[in-house]
Amino acid sequence: MTITSKEHRTIKTKGSDMPGTGKLTGDQTDLLAGITTSLHGLGYPAMKDDILKQAQKNGADPTVISSIKNVSERHYTSSDDLLKEFDESR
């Protein structure tokens, strides 16, 4: 499944995001769009701290900040690499 945020960035998701339907809930769609928007200007590779600082700089809402705080502490090579982390944590 592909989701396009308000900034026209594409987010690829698994069909299992909403069990049994192959669809995302509105909350999941909003969260992924918020995460994508909060990453604007982030250079890769990036560590969790870099990602968190960029999200705060971009005015991410508390739900997005909280989600970023829950990702693994490692180098992320691209936005796709980072978004996989959110997909796996749901």
C-alpha positions in Angstrom: 0.0 0.0 0.0 1.2 3.5 -0.7 0.2 6.7 1.1 0.9 10.2 0.0 1.2 12.8 2.7 0.1 16.4 2.3 3.6 17.2 1.1 3.3 14.5 -1.6 5.8 12.2 -0.1 5.2 8.6 -0.6 5.1 6.1 2.3 5.1 2.4 1.6 3.3 0.3 4.2 2.5 -3.4 4.6 -1.0 -4.7 4.0 -1.1 -5.9 7.6 -1.4 -2.4 9.1 -5.1 -2.9 9.9 -5.4 -6.7 10.4 -7.8 -8.4 8.0 -8.3 -5.4 5.7 -5.0 -4.5 4.1 -5.8 -0.8 5.0 -4.4 1.7 7.5 -6.6 3.3 10.1 -6.9 7.1 10.0 -4.7 7.4 13.1 -1.9 5.2 11.5 -2.1 7.3 8.3 -1.9 10.5 10.2 1.1 9.3 12.2 3.0 8.1 9.2 2.3 11.4 7.4 3.4 13.3 10.5 6.6 11.3 10.8 7.4 11.9 7.1 6.7 15.7 7.4 8.9 15.9 10.6 11.8 14.4 8.7 12.0 17.2 6.2 15.6 18.4 5.9 17.1 15.3 7.6 20.3 14.0 6.1 21.1 10.3 6.1 22.7 8.4 7.5 21.2 9.5 10.8 21.0 8.4 14.4 18.0 8.4 16.6 19.1 11.7 18.3 19.5 13.3 14.9 16.0 12.2 13.9 14.5 13.4 17.1 16.2 16.8 16.9 15.0 17.3 13.3 11.4 16.4 14.2 11.5 18.9 17.1 13.0 21.5 14.8 10.2 20.9 12.4 7.5 21.3 15.1 6.4 17.7 15.2 3.4 17.0 17.4 3.8 15.0 20.7 2.6 11.7 19.2 5.3 11.9 16.5 8.0 12.8 19.0 6.9 9.9 21.3 7.0 7.5 18.3 10.5 8.6 17.4 11.6 8.1 21.0 10.6 4.4 20.6 12.8 3.6 17.6 16.0 1.6 18.0 19.3 3.4 18.7 21.1 2.8 15.4 22.2 4.4 12.1 19.3 4.8 9.6 20.5 4.9 6.0 17.4 6.4 4.4 13.8 7.5 5.2 12.6 4.1 4.0 15.0 2.4 6.5 13.6 4.6 9.3 9.9 4.1 8.3 10.4 0.3 8.4 11.1 0.7 12.1 7.7 2.3 12.6 6.0 -0.4 10.5 7.7 -3.1 12.6 6.8 -1.5 15.9 3.0 -1.5 15.2 
